[in-house]
Amino acid sequence: KAGVTQTPRYLIKTRGQQVTLSCSPISGHRSVSWYQQTPGQGLQFLFEYFSETQRNKGNFPGRFSGRQFSNSRSEMNVSTLELGDSALYLCASKAAGARYEQYFGPGTRLTVT
Amino acid sequence: KQEVTQIPAALSVPEGENLVLNCSFTDSAIYNLQWFRQDPGKGLTSLLLIQSSQREQTSGRLNASLDKSSGRSTLYIAASQPGDSATYLCAVWGNQFYFGTGTSLTVIP
């Protein structure tokens, strides 16, 4: 089975712009979660989508949003970028149910200048 | 709110040593605990998943234990190798994934 894929792998944006990141889960996985990783804050949960519905949301401002499509692919959008949004954004997928293992993609490195 | 702590933050050992990484969490209402490794600038690689009803899991040279009542997990690495050098993260799944702060491991040849 192919693993979790994320595109693009690297992005450079300017403050005030918006960005969209994409995640394709492992085939058959219906849950997709997004995380932000920074040196200062570590790994933080952004949100989880399951069957096109947001199931959980972390403590991030409304500038961070996401969606999931019927094929389970997910996108994350950040509007009005700030310097502090520079981070590694990781996507993870798992089969339905809380007890299943999460598998992570390679991440998208976002740099905001 | 769930808080996950990992001790030590960094560890350096000579090749061949056995070592233990620690993970503690404040809320025992979890579904499972997962250990990951992360190489610099890369994503996370799953090492072991322990369900809340289990006490331990083993994979090769790795053994992870879980004591839910005391809010603790340990990752035991036997006969460490330079290729084991990475950051090790534990995460607990309640209503979302909460990650620990990580242990940066260096195995010296």
Chai-1 contact restraints between the chains, C-beta under 6 A:
chainA,res_idxA,chainB,res_idxB,connection_type,confidence,min_distance_angstrom,max_distance_angstrom,comment,restraint_id
A,G42,B,T101,contact,1.0,0.0,6.0,A-B,restraint_1
A,L43,B,F99,contact,1.0,0.0,6.0,A-B,restraint_2
A,F45,B,Q96,contact,1.0,0.0,6.0,A-B,restraint_3
A,F45,B,F97,contact,1.0,0.0,6.0,A-B,restraint_4
A,N56,B,N95,contact,1.0,0.0,6.0,A-B,restraint_5
A,N56,B,Q96,contact,1.0,0.0,6.0,A-B,restraint_6
A,L90,B,G43,contact,1.0,0.0,6.0,A-B,restraint_7
A,A98,B,Y31,contact,1.0,0.0,6.0,A-B,restraint_8
A,R99,B,Y31,contact,1.0,0.0,6.0,A-B,restraint_9
A,R99,B,N32,contact,1.0,0.0,6.0,A-B,restraint_10
A,R99,B,Q51,contact,1.0,0.0,6.0,A-B,restraint_11
A,E101,B,S46,contact,1.0,0.0,6.0,A-B,restraint_12
A,E101,B,L49,contact,1.0,0.0,6.0,A-B,restraint_13
A,F104,B,G43,contact,1.0,0.0,6.0,A-B,restraint_14
A,F104,B,L44,contact,1.0,0.0,6.0,A-B,restraint_15
A,G105,B,G43,contact,1.0,0.0,6.0,A-B,restraint_16
A,P106,B,G43,contact,1.0,0.0,6.0,A-B,restraint_17
A,G107,B,G43,contact,1.0,0.0,6.0,A-B,restraint_18
